Amino acid sequence: MWAAGPISLLVMVTVMVMTPACGARAQTPAGWQAPEPPVSGPLVIGHAGSGFLTLLRPFNPLPPSSRRSIRQALARGADGVEVDVRLSQDSVAVLYHDPRLESMTTGAGCVSQTPVQALTRLDYRVRWPYRWFQPHEQVRRLDSLLAYLQQRPRYPYLHLDLHEDDPCATSDPARDRALARQLQLLLRSYRVPAGRVTIISSRPAMLRYLGQLLPAVGLGLEVEEANYAAATAGLDSLQGVGAVVLHKNAFTPERLAQLHALGRQVVVFGGRSARAVGRVVATEPDAYEVDNLRQLQRTLRRRTSIGEE
Protein backbone atom coordinates (compact mmCIF):
# COMPACT_ATOMS: atom_id res chain seq x y z
CA MET A 1 0.00 0.00 0.00
CA TRP A 2 1.05 3.56 -0.57
CA ALA A 3 0.91 5.45 2.68
CA ALA A 4 0.30 9.20 2.41
CA GLY A 5 3.28 11.10 3.77
CA PRO A 6 3.18 13.77 6.43
CA ILE A 7 3.36 16.65 3.98
CA SER A 8 0.77 17.75 1.46
CA LEU A 9 1.69 18.41 -2.22
CA LEU A 10 1.90 17.59 -6.09
CA VAL A 11 4.04 15.88 -14.16
CA MET A 12 4.00 10.99 -19.28
CA VAL A 13 2.51 4.02 -19.71
CA THR A 14 4.52 7.17 -21.37
CA VAL A 15 7.83 5.46 -21.68
CA MET A 16 10.97 7.52 -21.84
CA VAL A 17 14.22 6.44 -23.36
CA MET A 18 17.16 8.65 -22.43
CA THR A 19 20.63 8.31 -23.85
CA PRO A 20 23.70 9.55 -22.02
CA ALA A 21 24.99 13.03 -22.77
CA CYS A 22 27.28 13.11 -25.77
CA GLY A 23 30.51 15.04 -25.53
CA ALA A 24 30.09 16.37 -29.06
CA ARG A 25 26.84 18.08 -28.22
CA ALA A 26 26.52 21.60 -26.91
CA GLN A 27 26.70 21.91 -23.16
CA THR A 28 23.32 22.05 -21.46
CA PRO A 29 22.34 25.08 -19.40
CA ALA A 30 23.06 25.49 -15.74
CA GLY A 31 20.51 23.71 -13.59
CA TRP A 32 20.07 20.70 -15.88
CA GLN A 33 21.64 17.46 -14.76
CA ALA A 34 22.17 14.35 -16.86
CA PRO A 35 20.79 11.13 -15.35
CA GLU A 36 22.71 10.01 -12.28
CA PRO A 37 24.67 7.82 -12.43
CA PRO A 38 25.69 7.90 -16.15
CA VAL A 39 24.03 5.12 -18.14
CA SER A 40 25.44 3.09 -21.02
CA GLY A 41 22.17 2.78 -22.90
CA PRO A 42 18.62 4.11 -23.21
CA LEU A 43 16.64 4.87 -20.10
CA VAL A 44 13.07 3.53 -20.06
CA ILE A 45 10.43 5.61 -18.25
CA GLY A 46 6.76 4.62 -17.93
CA HIS A 47 4.45 7.34 -19.28
CA ALA A 48 1.59 8.11 -16.88
CA GLY A 49 2.97 5.16 -14.93
CA SER A 50 1.82 2.69 -17.55
CA GLY A 51 -1.87 3.47 -17.82
CA PHE A 52 -3.58 4.89 -20.88
CA LEU A 53 -6.96 3.14 -21.41
CA THR A 54 -6.62 1.74 -24.93
CA LEU A 55 -8.25 -1.21 -26.70
CA LEU A 56 -5.45 -1.90 -29.17
CA ARG A 57 -1.66 -1.67 -29.43
CA PRO A 58 -1.90 -2.93 -26.72
CA PHE A 59 -5.04 -3.41 -24.65
CA ASN A 60 -4.53 -1.39 -21.47
CA PRO A 61 -7.30 -0.98 -18.87
CA LEU A 62 -5.32 1.08 -16.35
CA PRO A 63 -6.04 4.77 -15.65
CA PRO A 64 -3.14 7.20 -16.24
CA SER A 65 -0.87 7.79 -13.24
CA SER A 66 -2.79 5.30 -11.10
CA ARG A 67 -1.07 3.23 -8.43
CA ARG A 68 -1.32 -0.02 -10.36
CA SER A 69 -0.05 1.57 -13.58
CA ILE A 70 3.05 2.88 -11.80
CA ARG A 71 3.79 -0.43 -10.09
CA GLN A 72 3.24 -2.30 -13.35
CA ALA A 73 5.76 -0.14 -15.21
CA LEU A 74 8.45 -0.72 -12.58
CA ALA A 75 7.65 -4.44 -12.38
CA ARG A 76 8.11 -4.72 -16.16
CA GLY A 77 11.60 -3.30 -15.96
CA ALA A 78 11.13 0.43 -16.54
CA ASP A 79 13.92 2.56 -15.10
CA GLY A 80 11.38 5.06 -13.84
CA VAL A 81 7.97 6.64 -14.34
CA GLU A 82 6.36 9.84 -15.53
CA VAL A 83 3.25 10.96 -13.67
CA ASP A 84 0.65 13.69 -14.08
CA VAL A 85 0.45 16.22 -11.24
CA ARG A 86 -2.39 18.61 -10.37
CA LEU A 87 -3.12 20.88 -7.43
CA SER A 88 -6.23 20.38 -5.29
CA GLN A 89 -8.41 23.23 -4.05
CA ASP A 90 -6.47 23.30 -0.78
CA SER A 91 -3.09 23.26 -2.56
CA VAL A 92 -2.13 19.59 -2.23
CA ALA A 93 -0.39 17.87 -5.13
CA VAL A 94 -2.29 14.87 -6.47
CA LEU A 95 -1.72 12.33 -9.26
CA TYR A 96 -4.45 12.81 -11.86
CA HIS A 97 -4.38 13.37 -15.61
CA ASP A 98 -7.58 15.17 -16.62
CA PRO A 99 -8.80 18.57 -15.37
CA ARG A 100 -12.29 17.21 -14.61
CA LEU A 101 -13.14 14.33 -12.29
CA GLU A 102 -16.13 12.83 -14.11
CA SER A 103 -13.94 11.63 -16.99
CA MET A 104 -12.39 8.86 -14.89
CA THR A 105 -13.77 8.87 -11.33
CA THR A 106 -16.97 8.70 -9.29
CA GLY A 107 -16.65 12.45 -8.66
CA ALA A 108 -17.59 15.54 -10.66
CA GLY A 109 -16.17 19.00 -11.20
CA CYS A 110 -12.61 20.20 -11.47
CA VAL A 111 -9.67 18.91 -9.47
CA SER A 112 -8.78 22.54 -8.69
CA GLN A 113 -12.16 23.07 -7.00
CA THR A 114 -12.09 19.91 -4.85
CA PRO A 115 -10.35 19.50 -1.45
CA VAL A 116 -7.77 16.74 -1.21
CA GLN A 117 -9.75 14.72 1.35
CA ALA A 118 -12.62 14.48 -1.13
CA LEU A 119 -10.29 13.68 -4.01
CA THR A 120 -8.60 10.77 -2.27
CA ARG A 121 -11.98 9.17 -1.47
CA LEU A 122 -12.87 8.95 -5.16
CA ASP A 123 -12.71 5.61 -6.95
CA TYR A 124 -11.60 5.41 -10.54
CA ARG A 125 -14.57 4.64 -12.77
CA VAL A 126 -14.02 4.08 -16.47
CA ARG A 127 -16.31 2.92 -19.26
CA TRP A 128 -16.81 -0.63 -20.48
CA PRO A 129 -14.78 -2.77 -21.11
CA TYR A 130 -12.07 -1.18 -18.93
CA ARG A 131 -14.17 -1.28 -15.78
CA TRP A 132 -14.12 -5.09 -15.73
CA PHE A 133 -10.36 -4.97 -15.20
CA GLN A 134 -10.25 -2.33 -12.46
CA PRO A 135 -9.05 -3.16 -8.97
CA HIS A 136 -10.31 -0.97 -6.14
CA GLU A 137 -8.21 2.09 -6.90
CA GLN A 138 -8.49 5.70 -5.81
CA VAL A 139 -6.93 9.05 -6.66
CA ARG A 140 -3.59 9.40 -4.85
CA ARG A 141 -1.49 12.22 -3.48
CA LEU A 142 2.00 12.83 -4.81
CA ASP A 143 3.55 12.35 -1.39
CA SER A 144 2.19 8.79 -1.27
CA LEU A 145 4.15 8.00 -4.43
CA LEU A 146 7.32 9.58 -3.06
CA ALA A 147 7.00 7.53 0.13
CA TYR A 148 6.62 4.35 -1.96
CA LEU A 149 9.60 5.12 -4.19
CA GLN A 150 11.73 5.93 -1.15
CA GLN A 151 11.34 2.32 0.01
CA ARG A 152 12.72 0.79 -3.20
CA PRO A 153 16.31 -0.52 -3.19
CA ARG A 154 17.25 1.87 -6.02
CA TYR A 155 15.42 5.15 -6.57
CA PRO A 156 13.71 5.15 -9.99
CA TYR A 157 13.87 8.07 -12.40
CA LEU A 158 10.88 10.34 -11.85
CA HIS A 159 9.28 12.77 -14.29
CA LEU A 160 6.65 15.11 -12.91
CA ASP A 161 4.40 16.44 -15.69
CA LEU A 162 2.58 19.48 -14.33
CA HIS A 163 -0.98 19.71 -15.67
CA GLU A 164 -1.95 23.35 -15.21
CA ASP A 165 -4.90 23.60 -17.60
CA ASP A 166 -8.07 24.42 -15.67
CA PRO A 167 -11.53 24.96 -17.24
CA CYS A 168 -12.96 25.97 -13.84
CA ALA A 169 -10.71 28.98 -13.27
CA THR A 170 -8.61 31.48 -15.16
CA SER A 171 -4.85 31.16 -15.08
CA ASP A 172 -3.70 32.02 -11.57
CA PRO A 173 0.02 32.64 -11.04
CA ALA A 174 -0.49 32.27 -7.29
CA ARG A 175 -1.60 28.65 -7.73
CA ASP A 176 1.37 27.92 -9.97
CA ARG A 177 3.69 29.26 -7.29
CA ALA A 178 1.90 27.27 -4.61
CA LEU A 179 2.44 24.11 -6.66
CA ALA A 180 6.13 24.95 -7.16
CA ARG A 181 6.61 25.48 -3.42
CA GLN A 182 4.89 22.17 -2.70
CA LEU A 183 7.25 20.41 -5.08
CA GLN A 184 10.24 22.02 -3.41
CA LEU A 185 9.00 20.93 0.02
CA LEU A 186 8.18 17.36 -0.98
CA LEU A 187 11.30 16.66 -2.98
CA ARG A 188 13.45 17.82 -0.09
CA SER A 189 11.39 16.14 2.62
CA TYR A 190 11.45 12.78 0.84
CA ARG A 191 15.10 13.22 -0.15
CA VAL A 192 14.46 12.62 -3.82
CA PRO A 193 17.87 12.52 -5.59
CA ALA A 194 18.07 15.66 -7.75
CA GLY A 195 19.67 13.76 -10.62
CA ARG A 196 16.70 11.38 -10.71
CA VAL A 197 13.89 13.91 -11.15
CA THR A 198 12.74 16.14 -14.02
CA ILE A 199 9.84 18.58 -13.75
CA ILE A 200 7.95 19.28 -16.99
CA SER A 201 5.74 22.29 -17.68
CA SER A 202 4.48 24.21 -20.71
CA ARG A 203 4.67 27.52 -18.84
CA PRO A 204 7.98 29.41 -19.01
CA ALA A 205 7.14 31.52 -15.94
CA MET A 206 6.57 28.37 -13.91
CA LEU A 207 9.87 26.90 -15.03
CA ARG A 208 11.74 30.11 -14.13
CA TYR A 209 10.27 30.00 -10.63
CA LEU A 210 11.05 26.30 -10.25
CA GLY A 211 14.62 27.03 -11.33
CA GLN A 212 14.94 29.49 -8.45
CA LEU A 213 13.49 27.07 -5.90
CA LEU A 214 15.15 23.87 -7.17
CA PRO A 215 18.32 24.81 -9.07
CA ALA A 216 19.72 21.25 -9.02
CA VAL A 217 16.60 19.59 -10.46
CA GLY A 218 16.15 18.95 -14.19
CA LEU A 219 13.49 21.05 -15.95
CA GLY A 220 11.73 20.40 -19.24
CA LEU A 221 9.66 22.74 -21.42
CA GLU A 222 6.75 21.00 -23.15
CA VAL A 223 6.16 22.54 -26.59
CA GLU A 224 3.14 22.08 -28.86
CA GLU A 225 3.40 21.94 -32.64
CA ALA A 226 1.32 25.11 -33.03
CA ASN A 227 3.71 27.31 -31.02
CA TYR A 228 7.00 25.53 -31.64
CA ALA A 229 8.74 28.49 -33.30
CA ALA A 230 7.75 31.02 -30.64
CA ALA A 231 8.50 28.68 -27.73
CA THR A 232 11.93 27.66 -28.93
CA ALA A 233 12.81 31.26 -29.78
CA GLY A 234 12.43 32.04 -26.08
CA LEU A 235 14.75 29.29 -24.85
CA ASP A 236 17.60 31.72 -24.22
CA SER A 237 15.57 33.24 -21.40
CA LEU A 238 15.12 29.81 -19.78
CA GLN A 239 18.65 29.13 -18.65
CA GLY A 240 17.64 26.48 -16.12
CA VAL A 241 15.65 24.46 -18.66
CA GLY A 242 17.77 21.71 -20.13
CA ALA A 243 15.19 19.72 -22.10
CA VAL A 244 12.43 20.34 -24.63
CA VAL A 245 9.49 17.92 -24.68
CA LEU A 246 7.77 17.26 -28.04
CA HIS A 247 4.97 15.00 -29.23
CA LYS A 248 6.11 12.45 -31.81
CA ASN A 249 4.12 14.27 -34.51
CA ALA A 250 6.01 17.50 -33.80
CA PHE A 251 9.39 15.78 -33.72
CA THR A 252 11.75 15.76 -36.70
CA PRO A 253 15.48 15.09 -37.12
CA GLU A 254 15.89 18.73 -38.10
CA ARG A 255 14.36 19.94 -34.85
CA LEU A 256 16.48 17.48 -32.91
CA ALA A 257 19.60 19.00 -34.47
CA GLN A 258 18.36 22.55 -33.87
CA LEU A 259 17.63 21.96 -30.20
CA HIS A 260 20.94 20.18 -29.66
CA ALA A 261 22.68 23.20 -31.18
CA LEU A 262 20.89 25.33 -28.56
CA GLY A 263 22.28 23.07 -25.84
CA ARG A 264 18.98 21.35 -25.02
CA GLN A 265 18.18 17.68 -24.76
CA VAL A 266 15.08 16.43 -26.58
CA VAL A 267 12.29 14.32 -25.07
CA VAL A 268 9.74 12.76 -27.44
CA PHE A 269 6.45 11.26 -26.23
CA GLY A 270 3.61 9.36 -27.85
CA GLY A 271 3.39 6.28 -30.06
CA ARG A 272 2.26 2.72 -29.45
CA SER A 273 2.68 0.79 -32.71
CA ALA A 274 5.90 -0.91 -33.77
CA ARG A 275 6.20 1.54 -36.67
CA ALA A 276 5.78 4.65 -34.52
CA VAL A 277 8.13 3.42 -31.83
CA GLY A 278 10.74 2.31 -34.36
CA ARG A 279 10.66 5.64 -36.24
CA VAL A 280 11.37 7.75 -33.16
CA VAL A 281 13.93 5.40 -31.63
CA ALA A 282 15.82 5.28 -34.95
CA THR A 283 16.21 9.07 -34.85
CA GLU A 284 17.84 8.77 -31.41
CA PRO A 285 16.34 11.57 -29.31
CA ASP A 286 17.73 12.00 -25.83
CA ALA A 287 14.50 10.65 -24.36
CA TYR A 288 11.48 8.81 -25.69
CA GLU A 289 8.26 8.62 -23.70
CA VAL A 290 6.06 6.01 -25.35
CA ASP A 291 2.80 4.45 -24.29
CA ASN A 292 3.71 0.88 -25.21
CA LEU A 293 6.50 -0.27 -22.91
CA ARG A 294 6.72 -3.82 -24.22
CA GLN A 295 6.95 -2.65 -27.84
CA LEU A 296 9.71 -0.24 -26.88
CA GLN A 297 11.61 -3.00 -25.13
CA ARG A 298 11.26 -5.26 -28.20
CA THR A 299 12.47 -2.45 -30.48
CA LEU A 300 15.51 -1.76 -28.28
CA ARG A 301 16.43 -5.46 -28.09
CA ARG A 302 16.17 -5.73 -31.87
CA ARG A 303 18.41 -2.72 -32.39
CA THR A 304 20.94 -4.09 -29.92
CA SER A 305 21.03 -7.50 -31.59
CA ILE A 306 21.46 -5.93 -35.05
CA GLY A 307 24.28 -3.74 -33.73
CA GLU A 308 26.08 -6.77 -32.35
CA GLU A 309 25.96 -8.68 -35.64
C-alpha positions as CSV (number, residue, x, y, z in Angstrom):
1,M,0.0,0.0,0.0
2,W,1.1,3.6,-0.6
3,A,0.9,5.5,2.7
4,A,0.3,9.2,2.4
5,G,3.3,11.1,3.8
6,P,3.2,13.8,6.4
7,I,3.4,16.6,4.0
8,S,0.8,17.7,1.5
9,L,1.7,18.4,-2.2
10,L,1.9,17.6,-6.1
11,V,4.0,15.9,-14.2
12,M,4.0,11.0,-19.3
13,V,2.5,4.0,-19.7
14,T,4.5,7.2,-21.4
15,V,7.8,5.5,-21.7
16,M,11.0,7.5,-21.8
17,V,14.2,6.4,-23.4
18,M,17.2,8.7,-22.4
19,T,20.6,8.3,-23.8
20,P,23.7,9.6,-22.0
21,A,25.0,13.0,-22.8
22,C,27.3,13.1,-25.8
23,G,30.5,15.0,-25.5
24,A,30.1,16.4,-29.1
25,R,26.8,18.1,-28.2
26,A,26.5,21.6,-26.9
27,Q,26.7,21.9,-23.2
28,T,23.3,22.0,-21.5
29,P,22.3,25.1,-19.4
30,A,23.1,25.5,-15.7
31,G,20.5,23.7,-13.6
32,W,20.1,20.7,-15.9
33,Q,21.6,17.5,-14.8
34,A,22.2,14.4,-16.9
35,P,20.8,11.1,-15.4
36,E,22.7,10.0,-12.3
37,P,24.7,7.8,-12.4
38,P,25.7,7.9,-16.2
39,V,24.0,5.1,-18.1
40,S,25.4,3.1,-21.0
41,G,22.2,2.8,-22.9
42,P,18.6,4.1,-23.2
43,L,16.6,4.9,-20.1
44,V,13.1,3.5,-20.1
45,I,10.4,5.6,-18.3
46,G,6.8,4.6,-17.9
47,H,4.4,7.3,-19.3
48,A,1.6,8.1,-16.9
49,G,3.0,5.2,-14.9
50,S,1.8,2.7,-17.5
51,G,-1.9,3.5,-17.8
52,F,-3.6,4.9,-20.9
53,L,-7.0,3.1,-21.4
54,T,-6.6,1.7,-24.9
55,L,-8.2,-1.2,-26.7
56,L,-5.4,-1.9,-29.2
57,R,-1.7,-1.7,-29.4
58,P,-1.9,-2.9,-26.7
59,F,-5.0,-3.4,-24.6
60,N,-4.5,-1.4,-21.5
61,P,-7.3,-1.0,-18.9
62,L,-5.3,1.1,-16.3
63,P,-6.0,4.8,-15.7
64,P,-3.1,7.2,-16.2
65,S,-0.9,7.8,-13.2
66,S,-2.8,5.3,-11.1
67,R,-1.1,3.2,-8.4
68,R,-1.3,0.0,-10.4
69,S,-0.1,1.6,-13.6
70,I,3.1,2.9,-11.8
71,R,3.8,-0.4,-10.1
72,Q,3.2,-2.3,-13.3
73,A,5.8,-0.1,-15.2
74,L,8.4,-0.7,-12.6
75,A,7.7,-4.4,-12.4
76,R,8.1,-4.7,-16.2
77,G,11.6,-3.3,-16.0
78,A,11.1,0.4,-16.5
79,D,13.9,2.6,-15.1
80,G,11.4,5.1,-13.8
81,V,8.0,6.6,-14.3
82,E,6.4,9.8,-15.5
83,V,3.2,11.0,-13.7
84,D,0.6,13.7,-14.1
85,V,0.4,16.2,-11.2
86,R,-2.4,18.6,-10.4
87,L,-3.1,20.9,-7.4
88,S,-6.2,20.4,-5.3
89,Q,-8.4,23.2,-4.1
90,D,-6.5,23.3,-0.8
91,S,-3.1,23.3,-2.6
92,V,-2.1,19.6,-2.2
93,A,-0.4,17.9,-5.1
94,V,-2.3,14.9,-6.5
95,L,-1.7,12.3,-9.3
96,Y,-4.4,12.8,-11.9
97,H,-4.4,13.4,-15.6
98,D,-7.6,15.2,-16.6
99,P,-8.8,18.6,-15.4
100,R,-12.3,17.2,-14.6
101,L,-13.1,14.3,-12.3
102,E,-16.1,12.8,-14.1
103,S,-13.9,11.6,-17.0
104,M,-12.4,8.9,-14.9
105,T,-13.8,8.9,-11.3
106,T,-17.0,8.7,-9.3
107,G,-16.6,12.5,-8.7
108,A,-17.6,15.5,-10.7
109,G,-16.2,19.0,-11.2
110,C,-12.6,20.2,-11.5
111,V,-9.7,18.9,-9.5
112,S,-8.8,22.5,-8.7
113,Q,-12.2,23.1,-7.0
114,T,-12.1,19.9,-4.9
115,P,-10.3,19.5,-1.5
116,V,-7.8,16.7,-1.2
117,Q,-9.8,14.7,1.4
118,A,-12.6,14.5,-1.1
119,L,-10.3,13.7,-4.0
120,T,-8.6,10.8,-2.3
121,R,-12.0,9.2,-1.5
122,L,-12.9,9.0,-5.2
123,D,-12.7,5.6,-6.9
124,Y,-11.6,5.4,-10.5
125,R,-14.6,4.6,-12.8
126,V,-14.0,4.1,-16.5
127,R,-16.3,2.9,-19.3
128,W,-16.8,-0.6,-20.5
129,P,-14.8,-2.8,-21.1
130,Y,-12.1,-1.2,-18.9
131,R,-14.2,-1.3,-15.8
132,W,-14.1,-5.1,-15.7
133,F,-10.4,-5.0,-15.2
134,Q,-10.2,-2.3,-12.5
135,P,-9.0,-3.2,-9.0
136,H,-10.3,-1.0,-6.1
137,E,-8.2,2.1,-6.9
138,Q,-8.5,5.7,-5.8
139,V,-6.9,9.0,-6.7
140,R,-3.6,9.4,-4.8
141,R,-1.5,12.2,-3.5
142,L,2.0,12.8,-4.8
143,D,3.6,12.3,-1.4
144,S,2.2,8.8,-1.3
145,L,4.1,8.0,-4.4
146,L,7.3,9.6,-3.1
147,A,7.0,7.5,0.1
148,Y,6.6,4.4,-2.0
149,L,9.6,5.1,-4.2
150,Q,11.7,5.9,-1.2
151,Q,11.3,2.3,0.0
152,R,12.7,0.8,-3.2
153,P,16.3,-0.5,-3.2
154,R,17.2,1.9,-6.0
155,Y,15.4,5.1,-6.6
156,P,13.7,5.1,-10.0
157,Y,13.9,8.1,-12.4
158,L,10.9,10.3,-11.8
159,H,9.3,12.8,-14.3
160,L,6.6,15.1,-12.9
161,D,4.4,16.4,-15.7
162,L,2.6,19.5,-14.3
163,H,-1.0,19.7,-15.7
164,E,-1.9,23.4,-15.2
165,D,-4.9,23.6,-17.6
166,D,-8.1,24.4,-15.7
167,P,-11.5,25.0,-17.2
168,C,-13.0,26.0,-13.8
169,A,-10.7,29.0,-13.3
170,T,-8.6,31.5,-15.2
171,S,-4.9,31.2,-15.1
172,D,-3.7,32.0,-11.6
173,P,0.0,32.6,-11.0
174,A,-0.5,32.3,-7.3
175,R,-1.6,28.7,-7.7
176,D,1.4,27.9,-10.0
177,R,3.7,29.3,-7.3
178,A,1.9,27.3,-4.6
179,L,2.4,24.1,-6.7
180,A,6.1,25.0,-7.2
181,R,6.6,25.5,-3.4
182,Q,4.9,22.2,-2.7
183,L,7.3,20.4,-5.1
184,Q,10.2,22.0,-3.4
185,L,9.0,20.9,0.0
186,L,8.2,17.4,-1.0
187,L,11.3,16.7,-3.0
188,R,13.5,17.8,-0.1
189,S,11.4,16.1,2.6
190,Y,11.5,12.8,0.8
191,R,15.1,13.2,-0.1
192,V,14.5,12.6,-3.8
193,P,17.9,12.5,-5.6
194,A,18.1,15.7,-7.7
195,G,19.7,13.8,-10.6
196,R,16.7,11.4,-10.7
197,V,13.9,13.9,-11.2
198,T,12.7,16.1,-14.0
199,I,9.8,18.6,-13.7
200,I,8.0,19.3,-17.0
201,S,5.7,22.3,-17.7
202,S,4.5,24.2,-20.7
203,R,4.7,27.5,-18.8
204,P,8.0,29.4,-19.0
205,A,7.1,31.5,-15.9
206,M,6.6,28.4,-13.9
207,L,9.9,26.9,-15.0
208,R,11.7,30.1,-14.1
209,Y,10.3,30.0,-10.6
210,L,11.1,26.3,-10.2
211,G,14.6,27.0,-11.3
212,Q,14.9,29.5,-8.5
213,L,13.5,27.1,-5.9
214,L,15.1,23.9,-7.2
215,P,18.3,24.8,-9.1
216,A,19.7,21.3,-9.0
217,V,16.6,19.6,-10.5
218,G,16.2,19.0,-14.2
219,L,13.5,21.0,-15.9
220,G,11.7,20.4,-19.2
221,L,9.7,22.7,-21.4
222,E,6.8,21.0,-23.2
223,V,6.2,22.5,-26.6
224,E,3.1,22.1,-28.9
225,E,3.4,21.9,-32.6
226,A,1.3,25.1,-33.0
227,N,3.7,27.3,-31.0
228,Y,7.0,25.5,-31.6
229,A,8.7,28.5,-33.3
230,A,7.8,31.0,-30.6
231,A,8.5,28.7,-27.7
232,T,11.9,27.7,-28.9
233,A,12.8,31.3,-29.8
234,G,12.4,32.0,-26.1
235,L,14.8,29.3,-24.8
236,D,17.6,31.7,-24.2
237,S,15.6,33.2,-21.4
238,L,15.1,29.8,-19.8
239,Q,18.6,29.1,-18.6
240,G,17.6,26.5,-16.1
241,V,15.7,24.5,-18.7
242,G,17.8,21.7,-20.1
243,A,15.2,19.7,-22.1
244,V,12.4,20.3,-24.6
245,V,9.5,17.9,-24.7
246,L,7.8,17.3,-28.0
247,H,5.0,15.0,-29.2
248,K,6.1,12.5,-31.8
249,N,4.1,14.3,-34.5
250,A,6.0,17.5,-33.8
251,F,9.4,15.8,-33.7
252,T,11.7,15.8,-36.7
253,P,15.5,15.1,-37.1
254,E,15.9,18.7,-38.1
255,R,14.4,19.9,-34.9
256,L,16.5,17.5,-32.9
257,A,19.6,19.0,-34.5
258,Q,18.4,22.5,-33.9
259,L,17.6,22.0,-30.2
260,H,20.9,20.2,-29.7
261,A,22.7,23.2,-31.2
262,L,20.9,25.3,-28.6
263,G,22.3,23.1,-25.8
264,R,19.0,21.3,-25.0
265,Q,18.2,17.7,-24.8
266,V,15.1,16.4,-26.6
267,V,12.3,14.3,-25.1
268,V,9.7,12.8,-27.4
269,F,6.5,11.3,-26.2
270,G,3.6,9.4,-27.8
271,G,3.4,6.3,-30.1
272,R,2.3,2.7,-29.5
273,S,2.7,0.8,-32.7
274,A,5.9,-0.9,-33.8
275,R,6.2,1.5,-36.7
276,A,5.8,4.7,-34.5
277,V,8.1,3.4,-31.8
278,G,10.7,2.3,-34.4
279,R,10.7,5.6,-36.2
280,V,11.4,7.7,-33.2
281,V,13.9,5.4,-31.6
282,A,15.8,5.3,-35.0
283,T,16.2,9.1,-34.9
284,E,17.8,8.8,-31.4
285,P,16.3,11.6,-29.3
286,D,17.7,12.0,-25.8
287,A,14.5,10.7,-24.4
288,Y,11.5,8.8,-25.7
289,E,8.3,8.6,-23.7
290,V,6.1,6.0,-25.4
291,D,2.8,4.4,-24.3
292,N,3.7,0.9,-25.2
293,L,6.5,-0.3,-22.9
294,R,6.7,-3.8,-24.2
295,Q,7.0,-2.6,-27.8
296,L,9.7,-0.2,-26.9
297,Q,11.6,-3.0,-25.1
298,R,11.3,-5.3,-28.2
299,T,12.5,-2.5,-30.5
300,L,15.5,-1.8,-28.3
301,R,16.4,-5.5,-28.1
302,R,16.2,-5.7,-31.9
303,R,18.4,-2.7,-32.4
304,T,20.9,-4.1,-29.9
305,S,21.0,-7.5,-31.6
306,I,21.5,-5.9,-35.0
307,G,24.3,-3.7,-33.7
308,E,26.1,-6.8,-32.3
309,E,26.0,-8.7,-35.6
